[in-house]
Structures are given as C-alpha cells and as structure tokens.
Amino acid sequence: MQILSSFSCEQDEDIENFLHNKAVEFELLSKARTYLICDEEQLSGKDFYLDQLQIYGYVAIALKILSVPEEWSNRKRKELDGLSAKIHGEPIKDFSCYLIGQLSRNSKVPHDSISGSDLLQVAYDVIAAAVDAVGGRYMMIECREEKKLVDFYLTNGFEEIQRSSDGNHIMVQMIRKISI
C-alpha cells in the first residue's frame, strides 16, 4: 500500500519494516491490529485523497503470553493473576497480556506534530476498549535496551520484568497494570 510506504522511522529500521511489509499480513491473520495516526483535518477535508494522507505515527496491539522468571515470588505471581499464585499446586508461569508491539512516530513529520506520549495514549485507549469487552490486567512492551526508550516507558508507568536477546539486540520486557 502506497500510504504505508510514506512512513519512515530513522531510529529503527525494524519498526519501519513492520509497517511496510508485515502489518497488513498481521491484520489479515488477526495476529495484531495496527492503528495509523493521521491528521484529523486532512481526513475530514472535502478534497481528501488517500494517496496524499500523511501518517504521523502508528501503534500495533496484539495478545501475548508473559512467561515470568522462575525466581519470582508467589506474592508477585498472585499480584499478576489477581487471585492466586498457583494452579493445582504449581506456580503460575504464564499470564496473558496486551502487547504494544509497535509504537513509532513518522520521522518525516515535524517532531511537535505528535509525541511518544500521544502514541502511548492511543494504545491505552485501544487496550481499554478491549479490557471493557473481554477483561485483562496487564499490558506489556518489549523494546531495545536503549536508555532513552527504557526511560520513556519507566516514566510512563511500566516496570521492567526481564531482559533477553533476540539474536541481534538485548530486549527489555516491561509491564504495566491496566487501570481504567
């Protein structure tokens, strides 16, 4: 789609690649939903043309299983579950979460046109609607181990769970309790 190819992310080629090459497939397979953030005035104009639409940013939301480290206490497991730390006497190891899989601003638009916090709010709004419909307790993100990114999510109420490698980068997994 030509509109998607107008998006650029100079900081992270993987984010740009997802929107250009994977988002439509993920949509069709119901693996994730991708939300494009555009100028409302441009969308509502009488001379609106899709090929001229400017994407300010996007977020992609999916479901994911959070597998917690074995060393986690029963108290922390119970906090995540809400009811119990164990099922049939065994510690709960996996929890369902909403994954904010992608979140990015278009490098081609003015920096002040949309902020990371604005994009995060879009993700929160989508997740809140899903929680209203089916429930859920936590959202998570996985980002590269870059101080600016980690600090952004910490500032926005996420807490670090664990770090791992995706083969090329150290990834930081973070969660945030959903409050509606």
N, C-alpha and C positions, 0 to 999 in steps of 0.2 A: 504494500500500500504506500502510495506516494507520501501521504500525510505523515506516516510513521518515519519515513526516511529523512524528514526535515528535523528530527530530533538529534541532538548531539550532546554527548557527555565527555568533555575533555579529561575529567579526572578519572574516569573508569570506563574502559572500553567494554567490559562485560555488561554494564548497565545499558549502554547504547546497543550492543549486540542483542540483548534480550528483546528490546522493543522492536528492533529492525527485523529480527529473524525468528523469535520464539513466541512472542506474545500472542499472536493470532493462533498458533498451534495449541498453546496452553489454554486459550479461550475455548477452542473447539473441543478439546479433550476434557474440559472442566477441571483442569489442574490448577488454574488460577484465574482471577479476574483482574484485568488491567484497566485502570481509570486514568484517562487523559485529562489534564487540567489545561483549559484554554481560556481565552479572553471572552467573558460573557457578552460584552458589547458586540464583539465580532460575530459570535454565534447568533445573536438576536437581530443582526442587521438585515435589512431587506435585500442587500446585494451580497448575501453570504454565498461563498464558493468554497467547497470542501478542500480543493487543492490550494487555497490561499490561507487555510487555517493554520495558526501558529500554536504549537504545543508549548506551554510554559513548563510543564513537568508532568510526571506520571507516578502512580503508585500501583503496585501489583500485590494482591492479597490472596493467600492460599491457606489451606489447612495443613498442619504439620504435627507430627508427634515429637514431643520433647522427651528425650531419654536422659534422665538425671544421673549424675555420677553416683556410683555405689556407696561412696563415703558419706553421702548426705544423710542427715539425721532423720529420724522418724518425725520429729517436730516439723521440719521443713517439708517433708513429703505430705504431711497432714495439712499444712498451710496451702500447698499447691492444690491438693484434692478437695479440700473444704470439709471433708467428713472423716477420713481415715488415712492412716499411713500404710495400711496393709490390706491385702485382699487374700482371703483364705490363709492367713498367717504369713504370707510372703510380702516383703516390702513392695509398694507400688513403684514401678520403674519408669513407666511411660504415662505422659499426660498429653491430652490434645490441646492444641493452641492455634490461634490465628497467627499466621506468619505474614509479616510485612516483608515480602520477598524482594521487592524493588522499591526504591524511593529516590527520585532524582529530579533535579531542575535542569532545564534545557540550557546548555552553555551559550546558545545563540540569542537568548533573550536577555534584556537588561537585568542585572543582579537584583535590583529592587522590585522587579515585577512579581516575584514570588519567593518566599523563603522556605527553608527546610521545615520550619515550624508550621507553615501553611500546609505543606505537603503532608506532614505528620497528622495534622488535623483532618485532612481528607481521609487518611487511613483510619483514624479513630472513628470518624462518622460512619464509614462503611462497616467497620467492625461492630460498632454499637448497634446498627440495624440488624446485623447477623445475630448478635447476642440477644436482642429482643425476640428474634424469631426462633432460635434454637438453643440459646444458652452459651456458656463459655466463661472461663475465669481469667485466662491469660492470653496475652499477645507476645510475640517474640520477634526478634530480628537477628540476623547474622550478618556481621559486617567485617570488613578487613580490619586488621589490627593497625589502625591509624589513629593517632591521638585525637585528631580533630573529630573524626567520626565517633569514636568511643565516648569522648566528652559530650558530644551533641546528644547522644542517646542517654547518657547518665543524667545530664541536665534535664532531660525530658521524662524522667521517672523510671527509666529502665535500670535493671541491676544485672551485673554480669553473672552468668552461670558457669560457663567454661570456655576454654579456648581449644581449637583443634586446627589441623592443617587440611586444606583442600588440595594439596599437592603442589600448589604454586604460592599460596599465601597462608598466613596464620589468620584464622577466622575467630571472631569473638561472638559468642552466643549470649544474648541478653533477653530478659523477660520483663514484662510489666503487668501488674494486676489490672484487670479491666474494671473501671469504676464508671458506672452510668448514672 
